[in-house]
């Protein structure tokens, strides 16, 4: 294809004064009909001077994309898709070339550094190596299981993948040994193993009982043996074998602590639920139920559950469902609840009445104000935005739960949203954010969040402007303008401002064309749209390559975010510096950060 020169594109610039401010704001219209544009689908690798305009993905780079994003090409899906071997062709090529051990090393590095946005890709890669025909690759894969599978859920997922890939029935020696080592690695911390096997009991059709029976495990010590016997045969059988039949010293303090813990787990798990209650509706609040009535019989059960929770540090997953409708139970969980679990359960806690107690409400405020805890939990401002918007609505996007929002908590969530801007890791790149200002951005909420693409895109703009030092923001539909928003604007104010901008159709090529025309220097373009990815006579891919040629920034990146989309393709999947984001949720910001920062081009994350 002939290279695209900026001189080929004869822009018509139409200056339209800002109706409200009459300032130096310009609308840019697309080229007129007589312009010789690039045909859709054409790809340009270099310009006439030999400068590279398109950068092919190497297998090494595809591997990192796959392990971090769950896709080895140019698309990140916010809604997880089932991954199969055909989704990881680069891994197959590495294994066929005898480089399976290198794949395992990369899996270990990505998981140890906490870079995997979802674990399913790393687990699939590990499973493929464990099923390799190369003996050394298989052995290295099995050795890595203990480091990659941090929780039983990962182990269950991996075993399910191995079963699907296996060509024979039964477990080989390598898998039996690896699973045995996963349990025995907790020999020096049996309390953690007891928590893990009771918190994560089964997943993907597999349970601990299944794994232990198939692995023929020999426990590393009697305390571990007690936990594993409990897991397979139940608490009473474990006590009989070890305590009554003399297979362990019943006075061993380490064993006694585990017995007490598992007795508490079983006691609270088996507390029988009360008869069904017909809950009253709060006066003046349609569909909002009064908290559960605690009669004298239920009070005895609740008090015992609270005692066990506080004495043994039991967690939410240990409890029968009905106890999660009781305020006193949530009060006992509140001190140690992880931050992400707190955000997910604010509505449930409110519905029980636990936050009507000022002391409990203050505990929530303290957690929301603790930026170090927020940073440790790897929460993104978008998580808090979602929690804030859902909570203040008094109803979820799905389900029947209704609650009466606590006004103080609504304010606290809003403050936490803005405060969390400070924990976002900057990319140190020059960025142009382009917001689709068409009317369709207000129509559909993002999956499960209650947030429209308009609100979500503006929020992400504010977050990026706060984290970075060099960011411009423009709005586009079939025309483009520089937006008068900055990091100090409140979200509602910025959304109202954009809602008043005249609207048209959606041309996703305009941001790059405008940057080329105005000689702006950007390392990355982030385009937020809903599911509309229309372009005029130039594809966004070609507009980016035109910008690369004109600006000399040959590695300029483009991320197109379809916030309400089920699927689209704008990015060239073979171009290292292009990415599509299909849908938007709390995991998407991490994918964008990895891409914009350049971290996807290496195993070690770029700070």
N, C-alpha and C positions, 0 to 999 in steps of 0.2 A: 504494500500500500504506500502511495506517496505520502511523505511526511506532512503533517499539518503545521502550517506557519500561521502565526498570529495575523500576519498581513492578509491572509486569505479571508479572515473573518471581519467583514466590514460592519462594525456595530452601528446601530442607530441608537444614540443616547437621547432619551427623552427626559428632560428635567421637569419634575413635577414638584411644586412646592408643598412642603408639609402643611396640610390644611390647618393644623393646630398651632404649630410652633413657628412656621415660616423661617426655619433655619436651614443650615447647609445639609439638608437631607436629600438624597437623589434616588429616584426610581430608575432602574435600568430595564429596558425592554429587550426581549430576545432579538436576534438578527432578523432582518427583513427577508422576504421570500427569495430575493435574487442572490442570496449569499451561497457560495459553493461550500456546503457543509459535508462532513464525513458521514458516510452511510452507516446506519446501525449495524453492529456486529463486526465491523472492521476493527482490526487490532494493529496498532503501530508500535514497533519495538524500539526504533531509533529515529532521530531526525536526520535531516540532510547532512549534518555535520558529524554524525556518528554518535551523538549523545544518547545514552540509554534513556528511554521513556517508559519502558515496561520491564519489571524485574521478576524473573521466574522464581517460583518457590523450589528450593532444593529439598531433597528428602529429609535432611536434617531439620530444616525449618518446618516442613510438614509434620514431622514427628512432634516437635515442641507445640505447634498449634493443636495437634490432636490431643496431647496429654493435658494441655492447659484448658483449651476451649471445648474439646470434644468433637472437633471437626478438623480435618487436615487441609481443607481448602479455604474458601473465602467467606464462609457463612457461619455465624454463631446463632444457634436456636435457643431462645429463652425458655421455651417449653421443651424439656428434655425428650429426646427421641431414643428409642432403643438402638443401641449401637451393635453392629454386626461386623464380621471380619471384612466384608466388602467396604465398610466405612474406614478401614484402616489399611488401605493398600500399601502405604509406605512402610508399615511395620512388616507386612508380608515380604516386601522386597528386601528389607534389612535382614530378616531371618534367612531368606533364600541365599543372600550373599554371605552368610556366616557371621553376621554382625548382631545376632540376637542378644549377646551379653551387653553390647553397647546400649541397646534399647532398654534393658533392665536397669543399667546405670542411670539413664535419663529418667526412668520412672521413679527411681529412688530419690534423685535430686529434686524432681518436681514435687513429690509428695512431702519430702522432709522440709522443703521451703514453704510449704503451704500454698503453692501456686495453682494447684488443680482446682478449677472453679467447681467442677463436679468430679467425683471419684470414678465414675463409670468408665471413662476412657482409659485411665491408668490401670484399672482392673482388667479391662479387655486386653490391653497390651501385655500385661503380666500373664494372663491366661493363655494367650497365643504363644508366648515364649515357653510356658510350662508344657504345652502340647507340641513343641517343636520336635522334629526328628533328630535334631542335633543334641547329643547327650549333655554336653557342657552347658548349652543354653537352658535345657530343661533343669539341670541341677541348680544353676544360678537363679532361675525363676523361682524354684521352690524355696531356696534360701532367703529370697527377698520377701516372702509372704509375711513374715512376722513384722517387718519394718513398714510394709505398705498398708497392711490391714490393721489399722489402729483400734477399731471397734468391731464387735461381732458382725454388725451389718455388712461391713466390707468383706469379711470372711465368708459370710453366707452368699453374698453377691458373686464372689470369685468362684466358689465351689459350684454355684449354679452355671456359671459360664463354662467352667471346665467340663461339667457334665454334658452341656450342649455340644461342646467341641470334641468330646471323646469318641473315638471310633470303636472302643470296646467297653464292655460292662465291667464294673468293679473298680476298685481303687488300686493304683500301683504303689510300689514302695515309696516313691518320692513324695506323693501326695499324702500318704499316711504319716510319713515322718514330719512333713511340713505342718500338718494340722496338729499333730502331737506337740511339736515345738511351740506352736502358737499358744497353747494352753500352759505348757510347762514354763514358758518364759515369765510367767507371773509367780513362780515359786517363791520369790523373795517379797512379793506383795500380794498375798492371797486375798486380802480385803478388796483390792481393786478387781480381781477376777470375780469374786462373789458379787460385786456390784454389777459388773458387765454381764454376767450370765443371767442375772435377774432383771436387769433393765432392758436388755436386748435379747429377748427369748427366741425369736424366730424371724425369718425373712426369706422371701423368694422360694417358699416351699421347703426350707431347711431349718432345722432346729439344732441346738447344742447336742441333744440326745442323738440325732442322726450322725453328726460329725464324730462324736465320741465313740459310737458303736462301730463306725466304719474305719476309724483310724487305729483302733486297738491300742489306745494310749495307755502307757504305764506312768502314773503320776510321779512327780519328782519328790514329793514328801507327803506325809500323812494329812497335813492340813489341805493341801491341794487335792489329795485323794478324797477327802470328805466332801469338798465342793463338787467335784466331778461325779461322785456317787449320788449326791443329792440331785444333781442335774439330770442324771439318767434314771434313777430309781425313786427319787423323792426323799423328803427330809427324814421320815421315820425309819426308812431302810438304812439311810446313811448313819443315823444315830445308833441303830442296833448294831451295825457292822463294826463301827469304830469305837463306840463308847461301851456297849454292852458285851460284845463278843471279844473285846480285848485287843483289837487291832491298832489301838492308839492309847496313849496315856490320857485318860479323861481329865486329868488335872493340868494338862498342858495349857498355859494361858493363851497362846496363839490360837490353838484349836478352839478353846472356850469362846474367844471373841467371835470367831467365825460361826460357831453354833448359835450364839446369841443373835448375831446379825441375821442369819437365815431363818431362825425362829420368828424374828420380828417381821421379816419379809412375808413369810407364809401366813402369819397371824393377820396382818393387815390385808393381805390379798384375799383372804377367805372370809373377811367380815361380810355377813349377808346384807344385802340391800334392804331398805325399809319398803313397806307396801307403796305402790305408786301414789303420788300426791297430785291432786288437781290444784295447781298453783293459782293464786288469785292474781288478777290484773291490777297493776298500780293505778290508783285513782288519777284520772286526768291524763294517762299515758297509754294509748292504745297499743296492745300487743306486748307491753313490757310487764313481765311477771314479777311478782313479789319473790323475795328469797325463800328458799326451802324452809318449812316449819320444822324446828327441831323439838320433838317431844322427849319425854323422859327416857324412853327406851333407846331412841336414836342418840340422845345425848351421851349415854354410856359408851356407845360404839365410837362416837366422834372423839370423846375425851381420850379413849384408849388409842385411837389412831394418831391423834396429835402427840401423845406421849411417846409412841414408837417412832414417829417421824423425827421428833426432836432429839431423842436419845441415840438413834442409829443413823441419822442423816439419810433417811429414805427420801427418794425423789418421786416426782409426779408419776412416772411410769410404773412405780410399784403399787399404785393405789387403784382400788376398784373405781369405776367411773362415777358412781353416785357420790363418792366423797369429794369429787371435784366440783360439786355444787354447794359445798359447805364453807362458809366464811372462815371458821376457825382452822380448817385444814389449810386453806390458802395462807392464812396468817403464819402458820408454822413453816410453810414452804418459802415464804417471801425472803428471808434473810439470805438464802443461798441459791436462789433461782438464777440461772444464767441470763444474761441481758437479752439475748434473742428470744428465749422462752418467755421472758417478762413481756416483751413487746407483743408476742403472739397471744398472750393470755390476759391482757388488760381488760378486754371486754368481759371475759368469763369472770374475772375477779370482781369487776364492778357489779355484775349481775348477782353475785352471791352476797353483796353488801360488805365485803371485807374492807373496801376502801372508804366506807363510811366512818371507820375508826381513824382518827387523825394520826395516830402513831404509825399505822400501816401506810397511810397516804404519804407521810413524810419519808418513809423508807423507799417508796417508789420515786419520789422527787430526788432523793440522794443518789439513787442509781442512774436516773436520767441526767443528772448534773455531773457525774463522774466521767470526765473525758478519757482518763486513763483506762477505765473499765470498758468504755465504748471502743477505744482503739484495740484493746486486747481481744475483744469479741469479734473484731473485724467487721463491725457493722458499718454500713454506708449510710449517708444522709437519706438516700432513697428508701431504705428500710424504715427509718423513723418517719419520713413523709407518709409512707403507706399506713403505718400504725396510727399516725395523727389523723389522717383523713377518714380512715375506717372508724376509728373510735368516736370521733365527733359526730358521725352520722347516726350512731345509736343502733346500727344494724349492719350485719355482714353482707358481703356481696353474695355469698352462698350460705345456706343453712337458715335455721329458724330463730337463732338467738337474737334477742333484742335486749337493749340495756338503756339506762338513763345516764348519759355521759356526765361525768363530774367536771364542772367548768374549770376548776383549778387544774385538773389533770390535762384538759385540752390545752390550756395555756402552757403547762409544763412541757408537753410534747412539742408544741410550736417552738418554744425556746430551745429545746434539745435539738430540733431540726437545724436551726441556724447555728447553734454552738458546734454541732458536729461537722460543719464545714472545715473546722480547724484540724480535723484528724485525717483529712483526705491527702493522700500522697501525691505531690505534684509530678507532672511529667517533664517540666521545664522545656516545653515545646511552644512554638508560636502557633496559635490555634485560631481558626475561624469556625465559629458555630453558626450554622444556618438553620433557622426555625421555619418550618412550613407554617404559614399564617392563614392557610385556607380554612374555610368553615368546617370541613370534615374533621379537623383536629379536635373539635369539641363534641363529637358524636359518640364515640365508643370508648368505654373505659378499658384500661389494660387488665389483663386476666387476673381476677381475684384481688385487685388493689383498690377499685373504686376511683381510680385516678384517670382522667382523660389524657390523651396524648398531648393536648395543649398544656395542661398543668405539669405533666411529667417532663416535657421538653424544657419548659421554662425553669423548672426546679433544677434540672441538670445543668442548665446554663449558669444559674446563680452559683451552684456548687463549683463548677469549673472556673468561673471568674474569681471566686474566693481562693481557690487553691493555686491558680496559675498567675504569673505576672504579665503575660502577653496574650490576651484574648480579645478578639472582636466578635460581635454578634450582629448578624443580619437576619432580616425576615424576607421570605420569598413566597410567591405563588406563581403567577405568570410574569411577575415583575419582582424587583428586589429593592430593599432599602436598608440602610444602616439603622439599627434599633437603639433607641435612647434608654437603655437599661444598664445598670451596673451592679456590682456585687452587694451594694448596700440597700438595694431596693427590696422591699418585702414581696413575697411570692404573689399575694393577691393583687398588689399594685401593678406588678409586671404583667400578670395575666390580663388584667383589665386593660392595660395599655395596648397589648397585642390584639385583644378582642376588637378594638376600635380601628384596626388597620383595614383598609379596603382589601377584599379577597378576590381570588381568581382561581384558575386551575394550578397544577403543581408541576413546575419545571425544575427538576433536581440538578440540572447542569448549570443553572444561573450562578451559584456561589463561586465556582471555579472560573467561569467566564468573567464575572465582575472582578475577581482578584487579579486575573490576567490583565484586564483592561486598565485597572487602576494601579498596577505595578505594586501590589501588596506582597509582602514576604511571609509565607506561612509554611510551617512544617506539616500541618495536618488540617484537614477539613472534616468536621462532624456535621452531618445533615440529619436533622430530626424531622421525620414525616410520620403519617399514620400508616396507611396501607396504599397510599397513592404514590406511585413512582413514575409518573408520566414525564416524558422529556419531549422537546420540540424536534429539531432536526439534528441535534447533537446529543449523543449519549453522555451521561456523567463520566463514564470511563474515558471517553475521548476528550471531554472538557478538562479532566484532570491531566491528561497527557499534554494537552495544549498548554496548560498552566506550567507543567514541569519544564516544557521547552522554553516558554517565554521567560520564566523566573530564574531558570538555572537550578532550581531546587529539584533535582531529578528523583529524589526519594520522597517527595511530598506524598502524604498519606490521605486516604479517603475512607471514612466510615459512614455508611448510610444506615440509619436506624429506622426501621419500619415499626413504630411503637404498637400498632394494632394489627400487624400483618401476620398471616399464616404462612407466607412464603413468597419470596421474590428474588430476582437475581439482577443486581446492577453491577456489583463488583466483578472484575475479572478474577475468577477463582485461581488463576495461575499467577497472579500478580502479588508479590510479597507485601505490597503497601496498600492493598485494598481489602475491605471487609464489609460484609452486610451483617446487620444484626436484625434478626427476625423476631418481632415481639420485644417486650421490655419488662423486666422484673428486677428484683433485688440483686440478681447475679450479673445482669448485663453491664452495670458500671465497672465491675472488675474486668470483664472482657475488653471493654473500651480502654481502660487504663493500661492493660497489658499491650494492646495493639498500638496505641498512640505513643507510649513511652519507648517502644522498640524492644520491649522485653521478649516478644515472641521470636525475635531473631537469634536468641541465645538461651542456654539453659539457665544461667545465673541471671536473676532478675536485675534489670537496670534501675538504679535508685535515682 
